[in-house]
Amino acid sequence: MRDTLIMKKPASYSADLLRDGIPLGNGKTGALVKGSLGLEEILFNRGDLWHTYKMGKLPDLGNALQEARAAIDRGDYATANDLMYNRLCEKGYHAVCGKPMIMGTLSLLHLKTQDFTNYRRILYMEKAECEVSCFYGEKEMRRRCFVSKDDDVFYYLHESEEETDVIISFAFFDDQTETTSYLRNKIGEGLKIQVNDNEILYTVCGAEMEYGVKISVFGTAVKAEGNGLRVCGKSFRLAVRCVSGKGSIAQIDALQDFDYEKKLRKHEALHKKL
């Protein structure tokens, strides 16, 4: 079990769900898997999607660089180190570092819940794959997922020895902080959710940000329920594509049914090169 992390419980509130989740990603799209059984929540983000940063217009600093070099020449390194910063402050320049933008939360609400045993939450680091498993009585349930380096899609496989009843949805991430409240108000009417057949399309289009998430369900009976999809059956597959940047929503490709093992092999071959 080299390069494998095995946990015997879902992400816990005492450790902070965000820090205790299993991170997956391919350098572009990131996913955080909490591993809960009744309500699984998977957070998504993109490497180029940031928020709340501010950058003012850079002022003319005149001869500041020459002054810094002169301070270095005379051995006054402390002055040289702080000179540019101090000049910017004197000119009233102000900037704020950005924060990674959580695109939203993929929720899988399992309507049939019962006591379970032998819970495992596993991260296989050699292939950047997460697995969650347990037993309901004598019947096993297993979920696997990864973010593909091959085609930049999140693939999810649910397998169970008994029938499942799951509502799948995608929503704005809100941790009840001032930051997320500010973002939600700023997005306003720019957030839209469309449900069609086996697909959910979640889009945000505003003056300062544009991104979209498409979720498609395969392999079992699917029907629309509110802003989500209701899935029934012993197994099903999910494909999730995330895009960001100006004009990205119009370019979200249709997602096709897939063979999980084949997709994983292609991804693993690329991931191992790291």
Secondary structure, DSSP 4 states (H G I P E B T S, - for coil): -TTEEEESSPPPGGG-HHHHSEEEE-SSEEEEE---SSEEEEEEEEEEEEES-EEPPPPP-TTHHHHHHHHHHTT-HHHHHHHHHHHHHHTT--EE--EEEEEEEEEEEESS----EEEEEEEETTTTEEEEEEEETTEEEEEEEEE-TTTS-EEEEEEEEEEEEEEEEEE----SSHHHHHHHHHHGGGEEEEEETTEEEEEEE-SS-EEEEEEEEESSEEEEETTEEEEEEEEEEEEEEEEESTT-GGGPPPP----HHHHHHHHHHHHTT-
